[in-house]
């Protein structure tokens, strides 16, 4: 007789799930100039107004190809996402997609913004779309999927998504911390 696994989490409110802030995957922009400064700010986890201003200046004044300009829009969107300016962030992700429709990071971060606004099914859809295109940090997409599944009342899928995030980035503490709340029982 096959064993069944039951997944349970501690009782959580939606607010406490959102406290597990969605992860953002930045777009690497190489070279010199403000676009690179913007990229480094997004990668390092910043969200200050000066960094956003640097991204804006890069977009408005720096010569760059469509892919790097799209990446700079994604990076500025990430900074805005971290400041809970979700509509503004999605506007930047939309601009990125107009320039580079196959930029998976734009979709994944769009999905993260929806998850932060408790639009979980929509967020999952956008994340899946981005993952299908390929992203540089898939562990962050899996982490965001886990947050959405957990908030939608599917602890098994949440658990598996957190596990996948750990498998892709074993050193990353955030999904490991989330898994400490789960209890797995064989039935």
C-alpha positions in Angstrom: 0.0 0.0 0.0 1.6 3.3 -1.0 2.2 5.8 1.7 0.6 9.2 1.6 2.4 12.3 2.8 0.4 14.9 4.6 1.7 18.5 4.5 0.8 20.9 7.2 1.9 24.4 8.0 1.5 26.4 11.1 -1.7 28.5 11.0 -0.8 31.6 9.1 -2.6 34.7 8.2 -2.3 36.1 4.7 -0.3 39.0 6.2 2.3 36.7 7.7 2.7 34.9 4.4 3.3 38.2 2.7 5.9 38.9 5.4 7.9 36.3 3.4 8.5 39.0 0.8 8.5 37.8 -2.7 11.9 37.5 -4.1 13.1 39.5 -7.1 15.3 38.4 -9.9 17.4 41.2 -11.3 18.7 41.5 -14.8 22.4 41.8 -15.1 23.6 44.7 -17.2 27.3 44.8 -18.0 29.5 47.6 -18.9 29.9 51.1 -17.4 27.5 53.8 -16.6 24.3 54.2 -14.7 22.6 51.1 -16.2 25.3 49.0 -14.5 24.9 51.0 -11.2 21.1 50.3 -11.5 21.8 46.6 -12.1 24.1 46.4 -9.0 21.5 48.2 -6.9 18.8 45.7 -7.9 21.1 42.7 -7.4 22.3 43.9 -4.0 18.7 44.3 -2.6 18.5 48.1 -2.5 15.3 50.1 -2.8 16.4 53.7 -2.1 15.2 56.6 -4.2 18.8 57.5 -5.3 19.1 54.0 -6.9 15.7 54.5 -8.6 16.9 57.9 -9.9 20.0 56.3 -11.3 18.0 53.8 -13.2 15.7 56.5 -14.6 18.7 58.5 -15.7 20.2 55.4 -17.4 16.9 54.8 -19.2 16.6 58.4 -20.3 20.2 59.3 -21.2 22.4 56.2 -21.7 23.0 54.6 -25.1 22.3 50.9 -24.8 20.8 48.1 -26.8 17.2 47.0 -26.4 18.1 44.0 -24.2 20.1 46.2 -21.7 17.4 48.9 -21.8 14.8 46.2 -21.0 17.0 44.9 -18.2 17.3 48.4 -16.8 13.5 48.7 -16.8 13.3 45.4 -15.0 15.9 46.5 -12.4 14.1 49.8 -11.8 10.9 47.8 -11.5 12.4 45.6 -8.8 13.5 48.6 -6.8 9.9 49.9 -7.0 8.6 46.5 -6.1 10.7 46.5 -3.0 9.1 49.9 -2.1 5.6 48.4 -2.6 4.9 50.6 -5.6 3.4 47.7 -7.4 1.6 49.5 -10.3 4.8 51.5 -11.0 6.8 48.4 -10.9 4.5 46.6 -13.4 4.7 49.6 -15.7 8.5 49.1 -15.8 8.1 45.4 -16.4 5.6 46.2 -19.3 8.1 48.6 -20.8 10.8 45.9 -20.6 8.6 43.4 -22.3 7.8 45.9 -25.1 11.6 46.0 -25.8 12.3 42.4 -25.2 9.2 40.2 -25.2 11.2 37.1 -24.2 12.7 38.5 -21.0 11.6 35.9 -18.4 12.7 38.1 -15.5 10.1 40.7 -16.4 7.3 38.2 -16.2 8.6 36.6 -13.0 8.9 40.0 -11.3 5.4 41.0 -12.6 4.2 37.8 -10.9 6.0 38.7 -7.7 4.2 42.1 -7.6 0.9 40.4 -8.0 1.6 37.9 -5.2 2.6 40.8 -3.0 -0.9 42.2 -3.7 -2.4 38.9 -2.8 -3.4 38.1 -6.4 -1.9 34.6 -6.1 -3.3 32.8 -9.2 -2.5 35.7 -11.5 1.0 35.9 -10.0 1.6 32.1 -10.5 0.5 32.5 -14.1 3.0 35.3 -14.8 5.8 33.4 -13.0 5.1 30.3 -15.0 5.2 32.3 -18.2 8.6 33.8 -17.2 10.0 30.5 -16.1 9.1 29.0 -19.5 11.2 31.7 -21.2 14.1 31.1 -18.8 15.4 33.2 -15.9 18.8 33.6 -14.4 17.6 32.9 -10.8 14.9 30.3 -11.0 15.1 29.6 -7.3 13.5 33.0 -6.7 10.6 32.1 -9.0 10.1 28.8 -7.1 10.2 30.7 -3.8 7.5 33.1 -5.1 5.4 30.1 -6.3 5.7 28.6 -2.8 4.4 31.8 -1.2 1.4 31.8 -3.6 0.6 28.1 -3.1 0.7 28.5 0.6 -1.6 31.5 0.5 -4.0 29.7 -1.7 -4.2 26.8 0.8 -2.0 24.3 -1.0 0.7 23.4 1.5 1.9 20.3 -0.5 2.7 22.4 -3.5 4.1 25.2 -1.3 6.4 22.6 0.4 7.6 21.2 -2.9 8.2 24.7 -4.4 10.3 25.7 -1.3 12.2 22.4 -1.7 12.9 23.2 -5.4 14.2 26.7 -4.4 16.6 25.0 -2.0 17.7 22.5 -4.5 18.6 25.3 -6.9 20.3 27.5 -4.3 21.3 25.4 -1.3 23.0 28.4 0.4 19.9 30.6 0.3 18.4 30.8 3.7 14.9 32.2 2.9 13.3 29.0 1.7 15.0 27.0 4.4 13.5 29.3 7.0 10.1 28.9 5.5 10.3 25.1 5.5 10.9 25.1 9.3 7.2 25.9 9.6 6.1 22.7 7.8 5.4 19.3 9.3 5.5 16.3 7.0 3.8 13.1 8.1 3.5 9.8 6.3 0.1 8.2 6.4 
